Amino acid sequence: MSEKLDSTREQISAHRKINPVYSKILGFYEKIIEAQENIRPAVDIILPEISDELRSIQMREGFPLISPTDFVIDLPSSVKLFESICHIARNETEKMRENVQAIEEAITINALNLKELLKRHANESYLKALAEEFAIDETVLTFLVRMSTRPSIRMSAELLKKRVDLRNWLRGYCPICGSAPNMSGLKEEGKRFFQCSFCGFDWPAERLACPFCENRDHQKLHYLYAEGQEQYRADLCDKCKQYIKTVDTRKATAGPDLDVEDIATIYLDILAAEKGFKRPAPSYWGV
């Protein structure tokens, strides 16, 4: 059992005691990450070629190292993980069961090629077209693909971080793949960081700035939280009407897994939506 998985399980256990209403979805997440951790030793990564000269230019001009479609996943492990996650998901909700069944039926009759599906994991228009063709919920399909390819993508990001110069990178998008952040965190001395919605990479961020429109007008930046849960908040921008959730990791429940904190703060998404704010990088755990 990995140290990371043990830590995440402790974090989940702590949240279950505080917020029993999230027990089922946290249990679902726990099964998913266990399947992902079990497959990690079999993941074999091929990184894209990036010259030192190109890397220097990209960092200087504010371009990410690669795009999401440039990530090359390990197909054998991703296929096996997809099958495992489908088995887990079909027992969670009726919606999941129906969609997993539709996907498996399409694969069985060779109408849907699983390897091709996973190869094109970051092609949103392709996933949308498949969902329409086979009458599958697009969010469910994307969730299954993202969870199945995550070990490959996050392992790649971990290796690519050595090529990133973060000294002058205070932008609202990931320096590795250019994706928007899905979560924000505060650590020692109140330093802020973002977590990439696609590759999971963490990078330093400005304390008071909207990552989505670069608004720095303090009068148009505010936040909301639930009484007694001040360590979790939704940072709102009145200029672009978007938000990102922030976790004060110095005061949060336990453990470093921001995906757990994302699930345990779904109430903040509801509160922000009620006030007319949107989340650019939505969580797939709402499925």
SEBA-651344 format. One line per field, with one value per residue (C-alpha): residue number from 1; x, y, z. Coordinates in nm, 3 decimals, padded with zeros to 5 digits. Example, Ala and Ser with C-alpha at 12.3 -4.5 7.8 and 13.67 -1.06 7.14 Angstrom:
<mifis>
k [1 | 2]
x [01.230 | 01.367]
y [-00.450 | -00.106]
z [00.780 | 00.714]
</mifis>
This chain:
<mifis>
k [1 | 2 | 3 | 4 | 5 | 6 | 7 | 8 | 9 | 10 | 11 | 12 | 13 | 14 | 15 | 16 | 17 | 18 | 19 | 20 | 21 | 22 | 23 | 24 | 25 | 26 | 27 | 28 | 29 | 30 | 31 | 32 | 33 | 34 | 35 | 36 | 37 | 38 | 39 | 40 | 41 | 42 | 43 | 44 | 45 | 46 | 47 | 48 | 49 | 50 | 51 | 52 | 53 | 54 | 55 | 56 | 57 | 58 | 59 | 60 | 61 | 62 | 63 | 64 | 65 | 66 | 67 | 68 | 69 | 70 | 71 | 72 | 73 | 74 | 75 | 76 | 77 | 78 | 79 | 80 | 81 | 82 | 83 | 84 | 85 | 86 | 87 | 88 | 89 | 90 | 91 | 92 | 93 | 94 | 95 | 96 | 97 | 98 | 99 | 100 | 101 | 102 | 103 | 104 | 105 | 106 | 107 | 108 | 109 | 110 | 111 | 112 | 113 | 114 | 115 | 116 | 117 | 118 | 119 | 120 | 121 | 122 | 123 | 124 | 125 | 126 | 127 | 128 | 129 | 130 | 131 | 132 | 133 | 134 | 135 | 136 | 137 | 138 | 139 | 140 | 141 | 142 | 143 | 144 | 145 | 146 | 147 | 148 | 149 | 150 | 151 | 152 | 153 | 154 | 155 | 156 | 157 | 158 | 159 | 160 | 161 | 162 | 163 | 164 | 165 | 166 | 167 | 168 | 169 | 170 | 171 | 172 | 173 | 174 | 175 | 176 | 177 | 178 | 179 | 180 | 181 | 182 | 183 | 184 | 185 | 186 | 187 | 188 | 189 | 190 | 191 | 192 | 193 | 194 | 195 | 196 | 197 | 198 | 199 | 200 | 201 | 202 | 203 | 204 | 205 | 206 | 207 | 208 | 209 | 210 | 211 | 212 | 213 | 214 | 215 | 216 | 217 | 218 | 219 | 220 | 221 | 222 | 223 | 224 | 225 | 226 | 227 | 228 | 229 | 230 | 231 | 232 | 233 | 234 | 235 | 236 | 237 | 238 | 239 | 240 | 241 | 242 | 243 | 244 | 245 | 246 | 247 | 248 | 249 | 250 | 251 | 252 | 253 | 254 | 255 | 256 | 257 | 258 | 259 | 260 | 261 | 262 | 263 | 264 | 265 | 266 | 267 | 268 | 269 | 270 | 271 | 272 | 273 | 274 | 275 | 276 | 277 | 278 | 279 | 280 | 281 | 282 | 283 | 284 | 285 | 286 | 287]
x [00.000 | 00.144 | 00.201 | -00.008 | -00.304 | -00.282 | -00.280 | -00.579 | -00.773 | -00.712 | -00.832 | -01.146 | -01.215 | -01.188 | -01.432 | -01.680 | -01.700 | -01.750 | -01.978 | -02.157 | -02.367 | -02.059 | -01.978 | -02.100 | -01.921 | -01.603 | -01.622 | -01.651 | -01.343 | -01.153 | -01.220 | -01.109 | -00.779 | -00.706 | -00.750 | -00.527 | -00.255 | -00.264 | -00.204 | 00.075 | 00.365 | 00.259 | 00.251 | 00.525 | 00.553 | 00.691 | 00.753 | 00.730 | 01.057 | 01.111 | 01.440 | 01.603 | 01.577 | 01.205 | 01.147 | 01.321 | 01.115 | 00.789 | 00.853 | 00.962 | 00.661 | 00.409 | 00.335 | 00.290 | 00.534 | 00.277 | -00.097 | -00.332 | -00.345 | 00.035 | 00.023 | 00.098 | -00.073 | 00.024 | -00.252 | -00.229 | -00.257 | -00.522 | -00.739 | -00.714 | -00.794 | -01.092 | -01.237 | -01.178 | -01.337 | -01.639 | -01.684 | -01.667 | -01.890 | -02.175 | -02.250 | -02.258 | -02.571 | -02.839 | -02.714 | -02.363 | -02.490 | -02.693 | -02.408 | -02.142 | -02.370 | -02.415 | -02.037 | -01.963 | -02.225 | -02.075 | -01.728 | -01.855 | -02.003 | -01.688 | -01.882 | -01.658 | -01.282 | -01.157 | -00.793 | -00.889 | -01.111 | -00.825 | -00.573 | -00.796 | -00.858 | -00.816 | -01.018 | -01.338 | -01.518 | -01.442 | -01.578 | -01.886 | -01.951 | -01.913 | -02.149 | -02.412 | -02.362 | -02.405 | -02.653 | -02.404 | -02.396 | -02.098 | -01.997 | -01.994 | -01.790 | -01.539 | -01.515 | -01.436 | -01.175 | -01.009 | -00.994 | -00.849 | -00.575 | -00.496 | -00.201 | -00.028 | -00.099 | 00.001 | 00.316 | 00.408 | 00.345 | 00.564 | 00.851 | 00.790 | 00.799 | 01.180 | 01.165 | 00.945 | 01.087 | 00.836 | 01.034 | 00.830 | 00.520 | 00.228 | -00.027 | -00.377 | -00.309 | -00.087 | 00.276 | 00.286 | -00.034 | -00.205 | -00.525 | -00.721 | -00.692 | -00.971 | -00.865 | -00.657 | -00.473 | -00.300 | 00.009 | 00.283 | 00.302 | -00.025 | 00.134 | -00.125 | -00.102 | -00.323 | -00.386 | -00.424 | -00.762 | -00.602 | -00.256 | -00.276 | 00.039 | 00.067 | 00.214 | 00.247 | -00.019 | -00.090 | -00.273 | -00.532 | -00.607 | -00.867 | -00.693 | -00.951 | -00.963 | -00.658 | -00.877 | -00.681 | -00.941 | -00.992 | -01.338 | -01.447 | -01.285 | -01.450 | -01.528 | -01.792 | -01.774 | -01.997 | -01.991 | -01.756 | -01.583 | -01.368 | -01.076 | -01.282 | -01.402 | -01.510 | -01.314 | -01.554 | -01.476 | -01.744 | -01.574 | -01.600 | -01.860 | -01.642 | -01.499 | -01.243 | -01.252 | -00.963 | -00.849 | -00.633 | -00.420 | -00.278 | -00.622 | -00.797 | -00.912 | -00.608 | -00.393 | -00.284 | -00.538 | -00.727 | -00.962 | -01.092 | -01.136 | -01.317 | -01.569 | -01.613 | -01.692 | -01.963 | -02.183 | -01.960 | -02.031 | -02.402 | -02.372 | -02.164 | -02.402 | -02.699 | -02.527 | -02.478 | -02.111 | -01.969 | -01.678 | -01.459 | -01.305 | -01.594 | -01.539 | -01.639 | -01.734 | -02.084 | -02.160]
y [00.000 | 00.339 | 00.618 | 00.852 | 00.614 | 00.567 | 00.945 | 00.993 | 00.722 | 00.899 | 01.221 | 01.052 | 00.893 | 01.232 | 01.391 | 01.106 | 01.175 | 01.549 | 01.527 | 01.188 | 01.312 | 01.272 | 00.918 | 00.745 | 00.968 | 00.967 | 00.588 | 00.587 | 00.809 | 00.582 | 00.280 | 00.473 | 00.592 | 00.244 | 00.105 | 00.383 | 00.320 | -00.053 | 00.006 | 00.264 | 00.011 | -00.110 | 00.238 | 00.296 | 00.660 | 00.810 | 01.184 | 01.417 | 01.562 | 01.923 | 02.097 | 02.325 | 02.617 | 02.564 | 02.517 | 02.847 | 03.034 | 02.879 | 02.972 | 03.325 | 03.391 | 03.233 | 02.918 | 02.580 | 02.299 | 02.083 | 02.063 | 01.805 | 01.617 | 01.574 | 01.342 | 00.988 | 00.743 | 00.387 | 00.198 | -00.148 | -00.010 | 00.245 | -00.024 | -00.243 | 00.051 | 00.153 | -00.196 | -00.188 | 00.154 | 00.051 | -00.246 | -00.013 | 00.255 | 00.026 | -00.049 | 00.315 | 00.473 | 00.382 | 00.653 | 00.508 | 00.154 | 00.245 | 00.437 | 00.177 | -00.090 | 00.113 | 00.159 | -00.209 | -00.318 | -00.087 | -00.230 | -00.590 | -00.553 | -00.367 | -00.048 | 00.135 | 00.083 | 00.118 | 00.174 | 00.448 | 00.606 | 00.620 | 00.738 | 01.038 | 01.105 | 01.482 | 01.533 | 01.688 | 01.700 | 01.330 | 01.237 | 01.450 | 01.281 | 00.934 | 01.020 | 01.133 | 00.832 | 00.574 | 00.771 | 00.791 | 01.075 | 01.286 | 01.369 | 01.001 | 00.905 | 01.184 | 01.089 | 00.725 | 00.823 | 01.082 | 00.849 | 00.568 | 00.782 | 00.981 | 00.762 | 00.808 | 01.181 | 01.257 | 01.048 | 01.244 | 01.574 | 01.461 | 01.396 | 01.713 | 01.941 | 01.923 | 02.119 | 02.398 | 02.727 | 02.853 | 03.159 | 03.398 | 03.187 | 03.347 | 03.279 | 03.138 | 02.836 | 02.532 | 02.576 | 02.214 | 02.170 | 02.512 | 02.392 | 02.596 | 02.518 | 02.323 | 02.399 | 02.648 | 02.603 | 02.807 | 02.669 | 02.797 | 03.175 | 03.202 | 03.128 | 03.035 | 02.764 | 02.623 | 02.261 | 02.182 | 02.041 | 01.815 | 01.695 | 01.766 | 01.983 | 02.245 | 02.587 | 02.912 | 03.178 | 03.538 | 03.565 | 03.816 | 03.766 | 03.582 | 03.301 | 03.315 | 03.684 | 03.820 | 04.064 | 04.223 | 04.477 | 04.390 | 04.546 | 04.288 | 03.991 | 03.834 | 03.494 | 03.293 | 03.016 | 02.825 | 02.929 | 02.705 | 02.591 | 02.901 | 02.687 | 02.614 | 02.896 | 02.983 | 03.276 | 03.478 | 03.724 | 03.982 | 04.073 | 03.734 | 03.577 | 03.270 | 03.110 | 02.868 | 02.685 | 02.742 | 02.518 | 02.649 | 02.335 | 02.463 | 02.431 | 02.172 | 01.833 | 01.619 | 01.509 | 01.680 | 01.541 | 01.839 | 01.608 | 01.484 | 01.844 | 01.918 | 01.642 | 01.741 | 02.102 | 02.042 | 02.268 | 02.561 | 02.482 | 02.494 | 02.826 | 02.984 | 02.860 | 03.004 | 03.344 | 03.316 | 03.217 | 02.944 | 02.706 | 02.696 | 02.359 | 02.159 | 01.857 | 01.524 | 01.390 | 01.525 | 01.224]
z [00.000 | -00.097 | 00.152 | -00.066 | -00.066 | 00.311 | 00.359 | 00.128 | 00.310 | 00.641 | 00.481 | 00.351 | 00.689 | 00.860 | 00.614 | 00.652 | 01.024 | 00.970 | 00.663 | 00.654 | 00.361 | 00.138 | 00.254 | -00.063 | -00.313 | -00.102 | -00.095 | -00.473 | -00.501 | -00.263 | -00.485 | -00.793 | -00.649 | -00.514 | -00.866 | -01.002 | -00.744 | -00.813 | -01.184 | -01.143 | -01.137 | -01.482 | -01.639 | -01.896 | -02.003 | -02.325 | -02.294 | -02.595 | -02.721 | -02.606 | -02.691 | -02.433 | -02.676 | -02.733 | -02.360 | -02.286 | -02.545 | -02.423 | -02.061 | -02.152 | -02.376 | -02.141 | -02.341 | -02.170 | -02.247 | -02.427 | -02.490 | -02.333 | -02.663 | -02.655 | -02.353 | -02.468 | -02.238 | -02.163 | -02.344 | -02.180 | -01.826 | -01.927 | -02.091 | -01.784 | -01.557 | -01.773 | -01.733 | -01.356 | -01.316 | -01.522 | -01.288 | -00.987 | -01.139 | -01.248 | -00.881 | -00.768 | -00.918 | -01.168 | -01.403 | -01.393 | -01.442 | -01.750 | -01.913 | -01.835 | -01.980 | -02.301 | -02.332 | -02.270 | -02.524 | -02.788 | -02.717 | -02.728 | -03.077 | -03.196 | -03.258 | -03.010 | -03.010 | -02.652 | -02.749 | -02.993 | -02.729 | -02.479 | -02.738 | -02.805 | -02.436 | -02.464 | -02.783 | -02.649 | -02.983 | -03.039 | -02.696 | -02.756 | -03.092 | -02.940 | -02.657 | -02.906 | -03.134 | -02.859 | -02.642 | -02.355 | -02.105 | -02.214 | -01.856 | -01.758 | -02.066 | -02.005 | -01.638 | -01.720 | -01.979 | -01.752 | -01.454 | -01.670 | -01.822 | -01.508 | -01.389 | -01.725 | -01.739 | -01.382 | -01.409 | -01.723 | -01.544 | -01.256 | -01.499 | -01.701 | -01.398 | -01.408 | -01.734 | -01.599 | -01.469 | -01.213 | -01.101 | -01.315 | -01.373 | -01.190 | -01.459 | -01.426 | -01.645 | -01.608 | -01.720 | -01.834 | -02.036 | -02.038 | -01.870 | -01.618 | -01.247 | -01.078 | -00.720 | -00.527 | -00.201 | 00.068 | 00.237 | 00.468 | 00.505 | 00.317 | -00.022 | -00.282 | -00.545 | -00.820 | -00.914 | -01.284 | -01.383 | -01.642 | -01.536 | -01.162 | -01.154 | -00.878 | -00.946 | -00.746 | -00.787 | -00.698 | -00.368 | -00.490 | -00.859 | -01.065 | -01.260 | -01.537 | -01.635 | -01.444 | -01.253 | -00.966 | -00.859 | -00.494 | -00.497 | -00.756 | -00.582 | -00.281 | -00.139 | 00.039 | 00.296 | 00.535 | 00.899 | 01.095 | 00.774 | 00.705 | 00.584 | 00.271 | 00.050 | -00.303 | -00.450 | -00.666 | -00.944 | -01.022 | -01.350 | -01.525 | -01.289 | -01.237 | -00.926 | -00.792 | -00.460 | -00.221 | 00.063 | 00.345 | 00.375 | 00.705 | 00.864 | 00.649 | 00.774 | 00.689 | 00.398 | 00.076 | -00.175 | -00.317 | -00.507 | -00.171 | -00.058 | -00.383 | -00.314 | 00.050 | -00.049 | -00.309 | -00.096 | -00.202 | -00.569 | -00.492 | -00.305 | -00.583 | -00.854 | -00.665 | -00.679 | -01.055 | -01.067 | -01.293 | -01.250 | -01.566 | -01.477 | -01.325 | -01.107 | -01.259 | -00.917 | -00.960 | -01.181]
</mifis>
